[in-house]
Amino acid sequence: MNDDRQTQFHLIAEEYTASKGVFDEDDARVRRCKEALRRLSDTDRRLFILYADIGSVRKMSQMLGVSKSTVQNRVTEIRRKIIESMMQTRRNRENE
């Protein structure tokens, strides 16, 4: 790994290391993530949680009896929705 990438990784690791105040209920990122998950349809939320639990598109496609590309496309779309929702919530809070 080159020095720039190591530095970036180190900064990310520092920011996202589970320490006091990070990833607790008062962390704004956790609140935005929870809000984004609540905004998903029941089906999308279930699929996303299943994907998080299983961690494998292949296993999920076998379990659901659909193609890997179908699962990958749905997971990608759900992730996009979550990211957009979290960004919108952040912009709304910044504008308040």
C-alpha positions in Angstrom: 0.0 0.0 0.0 1.4 3.4 -0.9 1.9 6.1 1.8 -1.2 8.2 0.7 -3.4 5.2 0.9 -2.0 4.1 4.3 -2.6 7.6 5.6 -6.2 7.6 4.3 -6.8 4.2 5.8 -5.4 5.4 9.1 -7.6 8.5 9.2 -10.7 6.4 8.4 -9.7 3.8 11.0 -9.4 6.6 13.6 -12.7 8.2 12.8 -14.6 4.9 12.7 -13.0 3.1 15.6 -15.7 2.2 18.1 -14.8 4.5 20.9 -16.8 6.6 23.3 -19.2 8.8 21.2 -18.8 6.9 18.0 -21.6 4.6 16.9 -23.6 5.3 20.0 -27.2 6.5 19.9 -26.1 10.1 20.1 -23.9 9.8 17.0 -25.5 11.7 14.1 -24.4 9.1 11.6 -26.2 6.3 13.5 -29.4 8.4 13.7 -29.2 9.2 9.9 -28.6 5.5 9.1 -31.6 4.4 11.3 -33.8 7.1 9.7 -32.8 5.9 6.2 -33.5 2.3 7.1 -37.0 3.3 8.4 -37.7 5.1 5.1 -37.2 1.9 3.1 -40.1 -0.2 2.1 -40.6 -3.3 4.3 -39.4 -5.5 1.5 -36.2 -3.4 0.9 -35.5 -3.2 4.6 -35.8 -7.0 5.0 -33.6 -7.7 2.0 -31.0 -5.3 3.2 -30.9 -6.8 6.7 -30.8 -10.3 5.2 -27.9 -9.2 3.1 -26.1 -7.7 6.1 -26.7 -10.9 8.0 -25.6 -13.3 5.3 -23.0 -11.0 3.6 -23.0 -13.0 0.4 -25.0 -12.3 -2.8 -24.4 -15.9 -3.9 -25.8 -17.3 -0.7 -28.7 -14.9 -0.7 -29.6 -15.7 -4.3 -29.6 -19.5 -3.5 -31.8 -18.8 -0.4 -34.3 -16.7 -2.4 -34.2 -18.8 -5.5 -33.2 -15.9 -7.8 -30.2 -15.0 -9.8 -27.1 -13.4 -8.3 -27.5 -10.5 -10.6 -31.0 -9.9 -9.4 -29.8 -9.9 -5.8 -26.8 -7.7 -6.6 -29.0 -5.2 -8.5 -31.5 -4.9 -5.6 -28.8 -4.6 -2.9 -27.1 -1.9 -5.0 -30.4 0.0 -5.4 -31.2 -0.3 -1.7 -27.7 1.0 -0.8 -28.2 3.9 -3.2 -31.5 4.7 -1.5 -29.9 4.6 2.0 -27.0 6.8 1.0 -29.3 9.4 -0.7 -31.6 9.4 2.3 -28.7 9.9 4.7 -27.3 12.7 2.6 -30.7 14.4 2.4 -31.2 14.2 6.1 -27.7 15.7 6.6 -28.4 18.6 4.2 -31.8 19.3 5.9 -30.2 19.4 9.3 -27.4 21.7 8.0 -30.0 24.1 6.6 -32.0 24.3 9.9 
